[in-house]
């Protein structure tokens, strides 16, 4: 796989992920912009972290193009250098926070990679690369299921080396994926297949292993390959995080590792995560807000106990809607994947003494898959609240012209001062044809 992944990039800094080996555990990074090369202090990569690590590069100029490259050595004082394939990349720093600069980004999820030629991701990642270049996307958001640990080996025992090898299967055997990961910044969050299907901390799982063991080994590998290059907004512990892009603000939920499905402690996210989201929402309530959730938030999914609309999690969903209502946050859009279709959906909050608030959702799924869901998988209309004391009513809406069910697709999202646009492309088709598009005020 790529030996370099471009991670979080801000207006003056960047996080660059690298992976060495037992014979070449020392990494040297060079970053080059218009002002010439910048060298970071070499780092020694540890076997206990699978020889992965991150360079934190500071002192960059805002809104500028940079290239970066990593070289590996056998020891700090070695003169012999190893430069593997896919060890160089490129990125553009963000404008100064608060700058009203239009930008575009990619939204994708669900990369099935484990069934050989049947689900080879090569074509999908070649298309993603072309989409990024064609749209001049600033970054990509991977909204969950970047790997499938449990396909095709359903119920296999958890093993940290097996998890690591699953990442190598997804990204090393697919050279277009290795290349794509070097071409622009990547923000990632896990969902269930990075652990095991429909994972919750209090559910029996198909492997028969204790959930805490499955989670511990899965998140060990997840931190090594994905989370390490995300923003570490709340320290090194939590997997949720936040970042800014121009005048827009992003909060990325961890909807999987803190989940409990059985009463009385059923929750999608922890009280601590909810509290940090509350503070973020209050601080930015008048701005454009994007909330990444690996499972759909706005839509009401039929016959499921795994989504925000499902019975175990509906009360906490209403807590979040209550925060949006009380903060009068009128510019909120959820970004999600998971359901093997792409759509634009809305949820309308209506109450006395305050004008309606419309919450939007964009889903992009799957980037590489076989299955798909039709629009009748969703229910629309008014939803009876769990909490009868809520000061509002709410209803969801999704329509056919804003729903795409062709499998293997990804979305380009454009953000301007007051609008959001989206375009859906098939990732298994070479032609750059827009399959579905739309625009809404935000």
Secondary structure by P-SEA (a helix, b strand, c coil): cccccccccccccbbbbbbbcccccbbbbbbbcccccccccbbbbbccccccccccccccccbbbbbbbbbbbccccccbbbbcccccbbbbbbccccccccbbbbbcccccccccccccaaaaaaaaaaaaaaaccccccccccccccccccccccccaaaaaaaaaaaccccaaaaaaaacbbbbbccccccccccccccccccccccaaaaaaaaaaaaaacccccccccccccccccccccccbbbbbbcccccccccccccccccaaaaaaaaaaaaaccccbbbbbbccccccccccccccccccccaaaaaaaaaaaaaacccbbbbbbccccccbbbbbbbbbccccbbbbbbbbbcccccccccccccccccbbbbccccccccbbbbbccccccccccbbbbbbbcccbbbbbbbccccccccccccccccc
